[in-house]
Amino acid sequence: MKIQYFPDTDTVYVELNNDPVFETKDLDENTVIDVDARGNLVGITIEHAKERADITNFVFQQVTTPVAA
């Protein structure tokens, strides 16, 4: 996964994998999703990121599940 912020356009792109994009679909006027040929999510574009998300406080947290005894 890769997250990119483009300050010149105030856009965030979340790339979930590097599969080829088959189609781009509008979720709303400021959010689009990219899907592969099987309809699986490849990426998400978020326009006007500063007003729609707290991009100045980005935190990555990997959550592990406990191993059952």
N, C-alpha and C positions, 0 to 999 in steps of 0.2 A: 504494500500500500504506500502511496505517495500523496502528500498534500502540498499543493502549491498555492501561494498567494501572489497575485499580480496587483501591486499598489496603483499602477497607472490606470487600471480599469476597476479597481476595488472588487476583484473577482477571486473566488476560491475554487480550485479544481481538486476534487478528491478522486484519485485514480486507485481503484480497488484491485485491478490486475492489468496486465498488458495485453489482453486479448484484443483482436481487431474490433473496432467499433463498426457495427452493422447498421445501427439506426440511432438517431438522437430524438428524444421525445420531450416535449414540454410538460413539466409538472404544474407550473404556474408561470406568470410572466417573468419571474426572476430566477427560476430553477429549471434546469434541464438534466436529463439523465441519458447516459450512453449505454446501450445494450449490445451484446454480441448476437451472432446469428441464431443462437438458441434462446434468446430473450433474457439471458443472465446479465445482471448489472455489471458494467465495466467502470463507470465513473459518474460523478455528480458535479455539475457546475452551479455555483451560487453567486449570483450578481448582487451588488450592493451589500457586500459581506460585512462591512463595519456596522451597518445599522441592523442587520439581520442576525448576526452572531458575534460573540465576544472573542474576536480573533486576536486581541492583544493578550488574552489569557489562555493560550492553547496548552493543553496538558494531554500527554499520552499515558495511558495506564493499561497495562496488560493484566488481566484478571485470570488467575489460575483456579482450577477447581481442586478441592482436596481429593486425594486418592483414598478410595474406600478401603477399609481394613478387612 
